[in-house]
Amino acid sequence: MDPQSMPVTQRVKALVKALNGARRTNEALARCSDGEQMLDVLLDASAKLGLGLTREQLANTPPIRDWVWWKNKEALLTIGDNKPRYQQDGGQGRRGPASDTETAAGEPPRRRFFGLF
């Protein structure tokens, strides 16, 4: 069966399966500094396998879409103050605010909801 005649999801699944155990490709993906470099490596792997995937197909199809999101730290969904969820989780190693009356971004502190009971 011609790989290019398969649906995109099946071609991406074949690429992911081929990457399992591909040491050099996995090392190249780990060295990438952002999602765009990851897409370049994955496009090259797709071309070598004859899958014919495009950058847009890779960027929009899970699980590769999620890998790129994770590398770029761009949230697919935001909650609360229109900040990505990973930024709302307490700073994660970043230096805290200068005082209790000011947040790290210079905004007034958020009101806390303690519940009804």
Secondary structure per residue as TSV (DSSP state, phi and psi in degrees):
chain	resnum	aa	ss	phi	psi
A	1	M	-	360.0	136.6
A	2	D	-	-73.1	121.6
A	3	P	G	-59.6	-31.1
A	4	Q	G	-73.9	-13.9
A	5	S	G	-87.1	-9.3
A	6	M	S	-76.7	156.1
A	7	P	-	-62.7	158.3
A	8	V	H	-58.3	-43.0
A	9	T	H	-61.4	-37.7
A	10	Q	H	-71.7	-35.0
A	11	R	H	-67.7	-39.8
A	12	V	H	-64.8	-40.8
A	13	K	H	-61.9	-38.9
A	14	A	H	-66.2	-38.7
A	15	L	H	-64.1	-45.4
A	16	V	H	-62.5	-41.4
A	17	K	H	-63.8	-38.7
A	18	A	H	-68.9	-30.1
A	19	L	H	-74.0	-21.4
A	20	N	T	-66.7	109.4
A	21	G	T	94.8	-4.4
A	22	A	-	-81.5	91.7
A	23	R	H	-59.3	-49.6
A	24	R	H	-64.8	-40.8
A	25	T	H	-67.1	-41.7
A	26	N	H	-65.0	-36.8
A	27	E	H	-66.7	-39.4
A	28	A	H	-64.1	-39.8
A	29	L	H	-64.8	-38.8
A	30	A	H	-67.1	-31.4
A	31	R	H	-78.5	-13.4
A	32	C	-	-64.1	137.3
A	33	S	S	-88.1	-18.9
A	34	D	S	-151.0	176.9
A	35	G	H	-66.0	-31.6
A	36	E	H	-64.6	-40.5
A	37	Q	H	-66.3	-36.1
A	38	M	H	-62.4	-42.5
A	39	L	H	-62.8	-36.5
A	40	D	H	-61.7	-45.3
A	41	V	H	-63.7	-43.0
A	42	L	H	-68.9	-35.0
A	43	L	H	-63.3	-41.2
A	44	D	H	-63.1	-43.7
A	45	A	H	-64.0	-40.2
A	46	S	H	-63.1	-41.2
A	47	A	H	-65.5	-41.3
A	48	K	H	-64.7	-31.9
A	49	L	H	-85.9	-8.1
A	50	G	T	74.7	26.2
A	51	L	-	-82.7	-24.5
A	52	G	-	66.3	32.6
A	53	L	-	-79.3	144.4
A	54	T	-	-97.4	167.0
A	55	R	H	-59.1	-42.6
A	56	E	H	-65.4	-41.1
A	57	Q	H	-63.2	-42.1
A	58	L	H	-66.2	-41.7
A	59	A	H	-70.8	-19.6
A	60	N	H	-111.4	2.3
A	61	T	S	-116.3	125.1
A	62	P	T	-68.0	151.6
A	63	P	T	-88.0	-6.2
A	64	I	H	-65.4	-38.3
A	65	R	H	-54.2	-42.0
A	66	D	H	-70.6	-35.7
A	67	W	H	-62.7	-43.7
A	68	V	H	-65.8	-41.6
A	69	W	H	-58.9	-45.1
A	70	W	H	-64.4	-40.7
A	71	K	H	-66.7	-39.1
A	72	N	H	-84.4	-13.3
A	73	K	T	55.7	43.6
A	74	E	-	-105.7	123.1
A	75	A	-	-76.6	139.0
A	76	L	S	-78.4	-25.5
A	77	L	S	-138.0	136.3
A	78	T	E	-114.2	151.2
A	79	I	E	-132.0	141.2
A	80	G	T	81.5	-119.0
A	81	D	T	-80.5	27.7
A	82	N	T	60.8	30.6
A	83	K	E	-107.3	142.8
A	84	P	E	-55.9	145.8
A	85	R	H	-55.5	-38.8
A	86	Y	H	-66.0	-23.2
A	87	Q	H	-84.1	-17.9
A	88	Q	H	-85.3	-11.9
A	89	D	S	-84.5	38.9
A	90	G	S	87.5	20.9
A	91	G	-	87.8	-29.7
A	92	Q	T	44.9	67.6
A	93	G	T	90.2	-5.5
A	94	R	S	-83.7	156.0
A	95	R	-	-66.5	138.9
A	96	G	-	-74.2	177.2
A	97	P	-	-68.2	160.0
A	98	A	S	-68.0	-33.0
A	99	S	B	-146.8	175.3
A	100	D	T	-74.4	-16.2
A	101	T	T	-93.1	-0.4
A	102	E	B	-140.6	138.5
A	103	T	-	-87.7	174.8
A	104	A	T	-62.3	-28.6
A	105	A	T	-91.1	6.0
A	106	G	S	82.7	11.9
A	107	E	-	-90.4	157.2
A	108	P	-	-65.7	154.4
A	109	P	-	-65.0	151.8
A	110	R	-	-78.6	146.1
A	111	R	-	-76.3	143.1
A	112	R	-	-99.7	140.3
A	113	F	-	-104.6	118.7
A	114	F	-	-97.1	-1.7
A	115	G	-	93.5	174.4
A	116	L	-	-93.0	-17.7
A	117	F	-	-116.1	360.0
